[in-house]
Amino acid sequence: MKKKQIISLAVAVVLLGGLTAMYFSLNAQQEYTAPTPESPIVQLVSRAEAELERVVFNTPEHSFVIAAESVPGGGTSWIYTNDRSILLNQRDARDMVRNIVTLTASERFLEEVENPADFGIGADTWAEARFTDGTRKTIRAGLFTPARNQAYLMVDGDPALYLVPAIIGERFSWGLDRIIDRSIPQINLQQVEFLYINERGRPPLQFSWQGTDEDKIRMLHQFGGFFLTMDTPHEGREMHFSNFERIALEAFEGFQPQAMIELQPTNLARYGLDEPSLVFIMRDLENELHLIFGNSHDNEHLYMQFGDRPHVFLAEKHFVNGLFGLNPFQFIDRFVALINIVDVSAITITATDRPNYHITLEHWTDDSDRPQIIPTINGQEVQDGAFRTFYQRLIAISFEQEIETYEPTAPPLITLTYQLVDGTEPATIRFFAFDPNFYAVQQDDLPIQFVASHLAVNIMFQAAIDLMDGNLDR
């Protein structure tokens, strides 16, 4: 009989333990819901945000102050008073502020508390608000309830203990790093007017809009954007932005800095940010995106900074891999001399081992105001249509690849000289011996940094022969 009683008691204990565990498990899964009439809310603070002047937030890690600042046109911005270069996410800052000015408890848990420390309330986590009328309010947040859907809270000068939704308790413990602005400026890719990429160990790439303001307005109306031209390292090369976007920026969409590593670093070298692995600047008509990347943190992350802010974040590599190792030949024009036929008055082609050609173009306008030409090659007049086919093959000669700056040791094998209608300085292209497959090419007096294929040049000369013989397709 005694044995059965012991067994029954043991079963009762197990059942009680199971019910207790189930109670806490169910409570832990419950979301906070609006109070019912049987559990009326308690308004602890009810002030307008405009009445709040500043708030001191204290957490176990550190204290910081945010203050209100009027902005042009009305409204308020929240700033970090110690360092204005540390920008705050205004939405998150306002969430913290609203905790103060419209503080509501779901219930008054105890009318009076003898030992607030029993509920985690003390000197660790608190906020002191100062209002424009000189009054102050200090609020102290404590532990979460066992179900973790509410937190304990007290207001200085009030002996009662209150329960507030868990999210309010969490916000009182947010550190400054939680409300740092890490938003990416929005860039209109159709209206980019400046682009700069400087990767460690490689020549920087820089492109810009080089027209007048009037041209800019015309381009915006006609095309919705601009044509960028390379400033360095190959001055004057036009950029195909759609190709650049596909190669470098396709994976960049959705990029956002991750965890903050250091708020105000004193040693950038430890992150590789003193000599960045890459600097990326892109600017449209209104905004500028300036990102600085350092060394790898691990296989998946890099250290990074914004150009206008001191703190160090982590960046996910897969977003920015396209910016590294860029080959500009994939998105710049590679024509040796892309000159519109309407701008050319004469072309001279001289070669050491091929026929030479002197071409003149007489320009005129037909009855429909369309530009026309009368081409002559070595004194022989040729048909306009056939000549245009030859000209397309002439200007189609392209750079195949970049080389280290080349210093020729012999005169050029081939020289192209374009005389221009407006009388400006002729454009001169020289082809030097390089190897069995390529010519080293010089544009005017620029350094020799590219090669063109023998095949493209041979096709051009064959087109000239066919033009003279009347064999060129019309």
WOPE-V830801 format. One record per residue. RES is the residue in three letters. PHI is phi in degrees with one decimal (999 if undefined). Layout:
{{RES;PHI} {RES;PHI}}
This chain:
{{MET;999} {LYS;-63.2} {LYS;-64.2} {LYS;-63.6} {GLN;-63.7} {ILE;-63.2} {ILE;-62.5} {SER;-61.2} {LEU;-62.7} {ALA;-62.5} {VAL;-62.3} {ALA;-61.5} {VAL;-64.3} {VAL;-62.1} {LEU;-62.9} {LEU;-62.6} {GLY;-62.1} {GLY;-64.5} {LEU;-64.3} {THR;-63.2} {ALA;-62.1} {MET;-63.5} {TYR;-60.0} {PHE;-69.9} {SER;-63.7} {LEU;-64.6} {ASN;-65.3} {ALA;-67.1} {GLN;-89.2} {GLN;-76.2} {GLU;-89.6} {TYR;-67.9} {THR;-120.0} {ALA;-60.3} {PRO;-62.2} {THR;-91.3} {PRO;-55.1} {GLU;-73.2} {SER;-127.6} {PRO;-66.8} {ILE;-74.7} {VAL;-124.8} {GLN;-83.5} {LEU;-91.0} {VAL;-139.9} {SER;-140.9} {ARG;-133.1} {ALA;-80.9} {GLU;-58.8} {ALA;-64.5} {GLU;-83.6} {LEU;-88.6} {GLU;-95.5} {ARG;-163.0} {VAL;-136.5} {VAL;-97.8} {PHE;-107.2} {ASN;-120.3} {THR;-125.1} {PRO;-58.3} {GLU;-82.7} {HIS;-168.9} {SER;-113.4} {PHE;-153.4} {VAL;-121.7} {ILE;-118.0} {ALA;-132.3} {ALA;-83.2} {GLU;-139.8} {SER;-69.4} {VAL;-114.9} {PRO;-57.2} {GLY;90.3} {GLY;101.8} {GLY;97.0} {THR;-133.4} {SER;-116.5} {TRP;-103.4} {ILE;-122.7} {TYR;-88.1} {THR;-68.1} {ASN;-74.2} {ASP;-154.8} {ARG;-70.7} {SER;-73.0} {ILE;-88.0} {LEU;-85.4} {LEU;-102.2} {ASN;-72.8} {GLN;-64.7} {ARG;-65.7} {ASP;-67.7} {ALA;-62.6} {ARG;-68.7} {ASP;-59.6} {MET;-68.5} {VAL;-64.7} {ARG;-65.0} {ASN;-56.5} {ILE;-86.7} {VAL;-79.2} {THR;-129.5} {LEU;-77.8} {THR;-126.9} {ALA;-98.5} {SER;-75.2} {GLU;-168.5} {ARG;-89.7} {PHE;-76.2} {LEU;-137.9} {GLU;-70.6} {GLU;-153.4} {VAL;-119.7} {GLU;-76.2} {ASN;-131.4} {PRO;-57.6} {ALA;-61.9} {ASP;-60.7} {PHE;-109.8} {GLY;77.5} {ILE;-101.6} {GLY;-166.9} {ALA;-98.2} {ASP;-85.8} {THR;-122.6} {TRP;-156.9} {ALA;-138.4} {GLU;-115.7} {ALA;-99.9} {ARG;-118.5} {PHE;-97.7} {THR;-65.6} {ASP;-87.0} {GLY;92.5} {THR;-76.1} {ARG;-131.3} {LYS;-143.7} {THR;-112.8} {ILE;-122.8} {ARG;-119.8} {ALA;-99.5} {GLY;-123.2} {LEU;-73.9} {PHE;-88.7} {THR;-67.9} {PRO;-53.7} {ALA;-79.1} {ARG;61.8} {ASN;-100.4} {GLN;-144.0} {ALA;-132.9} {TYR;-83.3} {LEU;-155.3} {MET;-134.8} {VAL;-116.3} {ASP;-56.8} {GLY;92.2} {ASP;-122.7} {PRO;-75.3} {ALA;-79.5} {LEU;-108.5} {TYR;-116.9} {LEU;-111.3} {VAL;-125.8} {PRO;-55.1} {ALA;-56.7} {ILE;-62.3} {ILE;-67.8} {GLY;-60.2} {GLU;-64.7} {ARG;-64.6} {PHE;-67.1} {SER;-99.9} {TRP;-62.3} {GLY;-88.1} {LEU;-60.2} {ASP;-62.8} {ARG;-73.4} {ILE;-113.1} {ILE;-67.0} {ASP;-74.6} {ARG;-123.3} {SER;-73.6} {ILE;-94.4} {PRO;-56.0} {GLN;-82.2} {ILE;-110.9} {ASN;-81.5} {LEU;-66.1} {GLN;-78.5} {GLN;-126.1} {VAL;-69.9} {GLU;-115.6} {PHE;-153.9} {LEU;-142.7} {TYR;-141.1} {ILE;-135.2} {ASN;-123.6} {GLU;-96.5} {ARG;-54.7} {GLY;84.7} {ARG;-130.9} {PRO;-63.3} {PRO;-67.4} {LEU;-106.7} {GLN;-138.3} {PHE;-129.2} {SER;-152.9} {TRP;-78.4} {GLN;-118.0} {GLY;-91.8} {THR;-83.1} {ASP;-62.6} {GLU;-65.0} {ASP;-63.2} {LYS;-61.6} {ILE;-63.0} {ARG;-63.3} {MET;-64.0} {LEU;-61.8} {HIS;-70.2} {GLN;-85.0} {PHE;-119.7} {GLY;78.8} {GLY;-170.7} {PHE;-123.4} {PHE;-100.1} {LEU;-94.1} {THR;-121.8} {MET;-71.9} {ASP;-90.5} {THR;-155.4} {PRO;-89.4} {HIS;-118.5} {GLU;-57.9} {GLY;93.0} {ARG;-73.8} {GLU;-79.0} {MET;-102.3} {HIS;-94.4} {PHE;-65.2} {SER;-62.3} {ASN;-68.0} {PHE;-61.3} {GLU;-60.1} {ARG;-66.8} {ILE;-77.9} {ALA;-103.9} {LEU;-109.9} {GLU;-58.3} {ALA;-82.3} {PHE;-74.8} {GLU;-58.1} {GLY;88.5} {PHE;-62.2} {GLN;-151.6} {PRO;-58.0} {GLN;-98.6} {ALA;-58.5} {MET;-79.9} {ILE;-94.8} {GLU;-152.3} {LEU;-72.3} {GLN;-132.5} {PRO;-66.1} {THR;-106.4} {ASN;-137.8} {LEU;-71.8} {ALA;-61.9} {ARG;-66.3} {TYR;-107.0} {GLY;74.5} {LEU;-94.3} {ASP;-75.3} {GLU;-128.1} {PRO;-57.8} {SER;-72.2} {LEU;-163.5} {VAL;-116.9} {PHE;-128.1} {ILE;-127.6} {MET;-138.2} {ARG;-131.3} {ASP;-108.5} {LEU;-68.5} {GLU;-121.9} {ASN;-126.5} {GLU;-130.4} {LEU;-105.9} {HIS;-131.4} {LEU;-120.1} {ILE;-123.3} {PHE;-112.5} {GLY;-110.1} {ASN;-81.1} {SER;-73.1} {HIS;-85.7} {ASP;-156.3} {ASN;-65.5} {GLU;-115.2} {HIS;-134.4} {LEU;-116.3} {TYR;-78.8} {MET;-151.0} {GLN;-136.1} {PHE;-81.2} {GLY;-64.9} {ASP;-110.7} {ARG;-140.2} {PRO;-82.5} {HIS;-74.4} {VAL;-109.1} {PHE;-116.8} {LEU;-100.3} {ALA;-123.0} {GLU;-75.8} {LYS;-62.8} {HIS;-64.7} {PHE;-74.2} {VAL;-112.6} {ASN;-56.5} {GLY;-65.6} {LEU;-82.4} {PHE;-95.8} {GLY;67.3} {LEU;-67.2} {ASN;-102.9} {PRO;-61.8} {PHE;-63.3} {GLN;-81.1} {PHE;-145.0} {ILE;-120.1} {ASP;-71.1} {ARG;-121.1} {PHE;-71.6} {VAL;-64.4} {ALA;-152.9} {LEU;-94.8} {ILE;-117.3} {ASN;-64.4} {ILE;-60.5} {VAL;-70.7} {ASP;-96.3} {VAL;-105.2} {SER;-103.0} {ALA;-159.3} {ILE;-135.4} {THR;-117.9} {ILE;-120.0} {THR;-118.4} {ALA;-146.1} {THR;-79.0} {ASP;-132.1} {ARG;-138.5} {PRO;-63.1} {ASN;-98.4} {TYR;-134.2} {HIS;-121.8} {ILE;-120.6} {THR;-120.8} {LEU;-126.0} {GLU;-94.9} {HIS;-96.7} {TRP;-153.7} {THR;-121.2} {ASP;-79.5} {ASP;-62.8} {SER;-97.1} {ASP;62.3} {ARG;-96.2} {PRO;-68.2} {GLN;-129.3} {ILE;-134.8} {ILE;-117.1} {PRO;-88.1} {THR;-129.5} {ILE;-124.6} {ASN;50.5} {GLY;82.2} {GLN;-102.8} {GLU;-73.7} {VAL;-123.6} {GLN;-68.8} {ASP;-56.8} {GLY;-61.1} {ALA;-65.7} {PHE;-63.5} {ARG;-62.1} {THR;-63.8} {PHE;-60.1} {TYR;-62.5} {GLN;-61.6} {ARG;-74.5} {LEU;-67.9} {ILE;-78.8} {ALA;-79.5} {ILE;-61.1} {SER;-126.9} {PHE;-70.4} {GLU;-96.6} {GLN;-163.3} {GLU;-89.5} {ILE;-130.9} {GLU;-64.5} {THR;-49.1} {TYR;-105.7} {GLU;-110.9} {PRO;-68.8} {THR;-110.5} {ALA;-144.3} {PRO;-62.2} {PRO;-65.2} {LEU;-79.2} {ILE;-140.3} {THR;-134.1} {LEU;-110.8} {THR;-127.3} {TYR;-105.4} {GLN;-86.0} {LEU;-104.1} {VAL;-60.5} {ASP;-79.3} {GLY;81.2} {THR;-71.5} {GLU;-53.9} {PRO;-60.7} {ALA;-93.9} {THR;-124.0} {ILE;-121.6} {ARG;-119.3} {PHE;-115.0} {PHE;-109.7} {ALA;-62.6} {PHE;-130.6} {ASP;-155.4} {PRO;-61.5} {ASN;-110.2} {PHE;-135.4} {TYR;-102.2} {ALA;-80.8} {VAL;-117.0} {GLN;-119.7} {GLN;-98.6} {ASP;49.1} {ASP;-110.9} {LEU;-71.9} {PRO;-59.6} {ILE;-87.5} {GLN;-132.1} {PHE;-137.4} {VAL;-127.5} {ALA;-122.2} {SER;-79.4} {HIS;-58.8} {LEU;-59.6} {ALA;-62.5} {VAL;-68.5} {ASN;-62.4} {ILE;-62.4} {MET;-63.6} {PHE;-66.4} {GLN;-65.0} {ALA;-63.4} {ALA;-66.4} {ILE;-63.0} {ASP;-64.5} {LEU;-65.4} {MET;-66.5} {ASP;-87.7} {GLY;76.8} {ASN;-96.9} {LEU;-72.4} {ASP;-56.9} {ARG;-104.3}}
